[in-house]
């Protein structure tokens, strides 16, 4: 608790604001989401095209779906997609970058060829950064001590070098989450996302397809747009604020 209080006191406004906004979305997507409710994807659960009311805060869609629960489902799925892609990209980027930079030689070339083949994983910047860091650390005394004690290359990378990369990895993870959510939303709006996936992008696409604007169902199409913008702003402020916080700490 004292560490958090110290962190909060030293954090800049952008980091605090971004953290609060992101936390709210995570509460909606991973706490409120699990409150018992009717499957929001099911058609004709409620009367169609209802306006906002005490029972349906954001009204219902043309297919008789509750907009609030549809939005909560969309936030949950978009966050899950972003977190999974970011986790895989960061793990691959950090581990492969550190391992190739530390081992060098043939393994370095093979790993770089493999990662170049799968450039769709958003890990190239972190690969380059981790490789450079591993090269600078590999000649330090504690690394030589670990080698002489019989630790394998993988053990050295995980136990000796990885802790130095955790702060950079967290920053990359947040950035990759933002990129993944943005990419999925863009594809969904273009109609290139799975039709049965309730995501923020798909929710916007469905509202467009059913002429929500012409039918004056502004809450249906407006809710996912506003939620997406706020989520993007929150994550962006969290990332930039965290990077500034790290720079401030290094400057001390």
HELIX and SHEET records of a PDB file:
HELIX    1   1 UNK A    2  UNK A   10  1                                   9    
HELIX    2   2 UNK A   13  UNK A   30  1                                  18    
HELIX    3   3 UNK A   32  UNK A   34  5                                   3    
HELIX    4   4 UNK A   67  UNK A  103  1                                  37    
HELIX    5   5 UNK A  105  UNK A  117  1                                  13    
HELIX    6   6 UNK A  124  UNK A  137  1                                  14    
HELIX    7   7 UNK A  141  UNK A  148  1                                   8    
HELIX    8   8 UNK A  153  UNK A  156  1                                   4    
HELIX    9   9 UNK A  157  UNK A  161  3                                   5    
HELIX   10  10 UNK A  162  UNK A  189  1                                  28    
HELIX   11  11 UNK A  200  UNK A  209  1                                  10    
HELIX   12  12 UNK A  218  UNK A  251  1                                  34    
END                                                                             
